[in-house]
């Protein structure tokens, strides 16, 4: 999601990137070749996952056709490179692509297991809004808790904040949201459908000798190059028939471009709904903020807005927080909270919705050239944390925003992009925002945002580095990374290989049978002891194998079976999800075992 008006742009791009040689201590780098890295060249993070039998290294990222590509390099991010597509290059790119879970499979699993489902479903749902079930609620909470633990609790230079969803309208006027927080929109005159102009792509189809055949249009997706190819074949066939041409002409490569960047061609671009040129309106700006009324009156003075981002609450409270917490620059303020945007076309499950949750940090730094070092450090910290919670590194890459795509006040912006089943999209953004926001609030509120350095005696309005990520799309990336299918004893199973740190259910306790009171009592005592610390599942129904499958599908890392041997020696069977290996363990060691394998430490 955008961090501020115009500061972050979402782009789908081909993931042509694969693991390259790095030292064990370094972050993995990427090249633009599409051959899997041999085991000897994998990063230490990937090797540790292989040792733990979690198949998160699954080959290269694949092609998601659009008008640019990203070159990934965590040590020094390079520019976005322009690219022209052809059907031949796409076929070569997809040869080495590992099969991702489809969105249909993922949505079905999420509903079946109570992770996510449409809001107001009994009334047909409500576009752009989603409800989270028991597993989804736990998963989101664990993701947020881990983020807070890493970036607030474990750091001395960052403090927390929780601001209101509705703020004074003056906040949004000062920040520029009232005037400029918008997306370009086009309408189809015939079908009455609306499209975001920066997510609608077109291509000119012409022969090699320069004859114009026409134009095709497609909606942004992971398959849009293929869709454009199909539409091109149909267009050429119709063109040949209309011009009585019998020999199929050679065509120039198709180059997909955004409709938003070429409004002068709108009359020639066909509507995706009707296929007719001239059906699309001129692109126009559509403000994304939800309006509401505050108080008993319903006039203009009562107009307020649901916040479209959490950042402005931080900026408006910067001076108060700095004084109250006695923080010295550099320092950060973190916030986790809901935001709302009236998206033109919410889509791709929870990736782009109208109600979502953000995790943002505004990190205040000196007003000098040190911003580049802070920016790079935050990119590395963000990348490391995403790996730490279990994202598949082979699906991740950096995208650097080109100068002409930056907000007017931004010094730099780099995204961590992720290859979803519907294409490669922005997951996390790290922006160097300068001091624009604080200056805007200082000028409009007449309240000073100046910081006085006690050591250097300098005074200045701090600059800001902003790492920002959406909880909902991060959860989707976690699900894509965790989803797997394999065979156990000849039986196909679906398993979510969550990192134990964020798994919704940490362990399940099974009594071997439920008709033995002494066995049930022992199993219940184990269950109650473990629930003091973790979310533990109790399951006494069905065969043990069936119970294992249920827990595999929910991503539960450990299953604990209490059997008749337990009554004799006070040991239980602990079964690990990924390897399916089982070990006997004293009940007295269970808590320490789970703490070590979930939290990563044993002290």
Order of alpha helices (4+ residues) and beta strands (2+ residues): beta-beta-alpha-beta-beta-alpha-alpha-beta-beta-alpha-beta-alpha-alpha-beta-beta-beta-beta-alpha-beta-beta-beta-beta-alpha-beta-beta-alpha-beta-beta-beta-alpha-beta-beta-beta-alpha-beta-beta-beta-alpha-beta-alpha-beta-alpha-beta-beta-alpha
